[in-house]
Amino acid sequence: MLVKQILKEKSDDGVVTVPPGTTVSATAETLSARRIGAVIVSSDGKTPLGIVSERDIVRELGRRGASCLPEMVDSIMTRELVTCGIDHTADDVMAQMTAGRFRHVPVMEGDEMVGLISIGDVVKARLSELAMEKDALEGMIKGF
C-alpha cells in the first residue's frame, strides 16, 4: 500500500502544527487536547521545521523538571526530520520508523508537507492488506 492511500484512509483533520516560539507547555496542551502523539513545528503549516513528540517533552521533564515548560519548543524539537513521499510504500515507511525508532513521519509532496502518518496508521494499512490477501487466498482455495 502506498502512503497516499494511507492518507486517504485517515480523517481529514490535516496536520497539527505549532509555530516556532510556542512554549513547551502550550505544545503539551495541544498534544493532550487533540489526543495526538506529535506536532510539527512550522511557520506556515506547509514547511516542517521540526517535530515534537510526547516522548520529547517527557524526556525533558525527566531531565530538567518543570523548568523546561516555559521554554520555546524550538529548543527540544527534532530538527533533522525523516520524511517520506506520497509514493513510498507502507513497508518502506515502517522500515524507516523501525530503524530510526520514531513513530511519526511527515509526508512531503515536493517541498510541501501534505500529511503526517504514525506507526499506527502504517500498521493499520498493513493489516488491511493482509486481510485482503487472506480473503483472496481463501477464495482461490474454496473456488469462489
N, C-alpha and C positions, 0 to 999 in steps of 0.2 A: 504494500500500500504506500502511496506517495503522501508526503507532508501536506500537499494541497487538499487531499481527500480528508486527512485528519482535521484540518482547519474547517472544512465544510461541516463536519460532524459536531464540532464544538458550538456552544451557544455563541451568538454574535455580539458579545459584550465588548469586543475589541481588547486591546492590550492596556492593562492598567499601568500608568506611568506616574512618576513624580518628577517635578523639576529639580535640577541641581539646586542645592541650598536648602532643601527640605530637611527638617530635623529628623534624627533617628527616631525620636518619639512619635512624630507625625507619621512617619513611614510605618512604624509598628501598628499604629492605629488604623492606617489604610489596609494593611495586611489582615488585621483582625476583622475589621468591618466588612471587607469584601470576601473573607474566608478563602484567601489565596496564600500561596507559599512564597511568592516572589513578585517584585515590581521592577520595571525597567526605569532607569533614571534617564530622562530625555527632556530636552528643552522644547521640542516641537511635537512630540508624540510619534515621530516617524524615524528619528535618528537616535539609536541607542548609544548612550554614553557609558552606561554601566548597568549592573544588575545587583539587586539586594534581596537576599532571601531571609526567611525566618532564622535560618541557621547562622547567617552572618550576624544578625542582631543578638542572638543568644550567645554566640561566641564572645562578642564584645562585652555583653553584660557579665558574663562569667569571668572575663579577663579583668575588666576595669570597674564593674559595678554600674550603678545608675548614672555615674558621671558622664557616660557616653550619650545619654538620651538627648541632651540639648545640642549636641554637636550636629554638624551637617552630614547628611547621608553620604555625601561625596567621599568622606574620609574612610568609610567602611565598604563601599561598593566594590565589586569586581569590575575592573576597567577593561581587562583583556577578555572580551566576550568570545565565546564559541557560538557561532550561528549556523544555521542551515538554510537551504533554499527550498522553495516550494516543490521542486522536482526531486529532492532527496527521498530515499525510501525510509520507511519506519525502521527497518533493520539497521540502516546506516546511522540514523539518529540515536537509536538505542545503544549501538556500539560506542558512539561518541560519549553519550551520557555515562555509560558504564566505565569506560576508560578514564574519563575526567572526574568521575564521582560527583556529578552535579545532576540536578533534577529538572532544570528549565532551560529551554533553548529559544532565543528569538529567531523568528523566521523572516528571512530577508528576500525581497524581490528587487534585485539591483541594489541600490543604496537605501532603499526604504524598507522599514520594518512593517510587515503585514500581519504578523501574528506572534504568538508565544505558545509553545507546546511544552507540556510537562511529561515526565516519565509515565504518569498515569494515563495521559492521552495516548501515548505510544503503545503501552501495554494493552489498553482497551482496543485499539485498532488491530493489534496483532492477534488478540483473542478472537475478534470478529472474523479475521481472515482464516484462522484455524477452524472456527466453527463452520464457515462456508466450505472449506476444503473437506472437512469431515462429512458434511451433508452430501457433497458431490461424490465422494468415495463410497458412501453408503448407498447412494442412488445407483451408482455403477454396479456395485456388488449385488444389490437386490434387483437390478434390472429395470429401474424406473426411468 
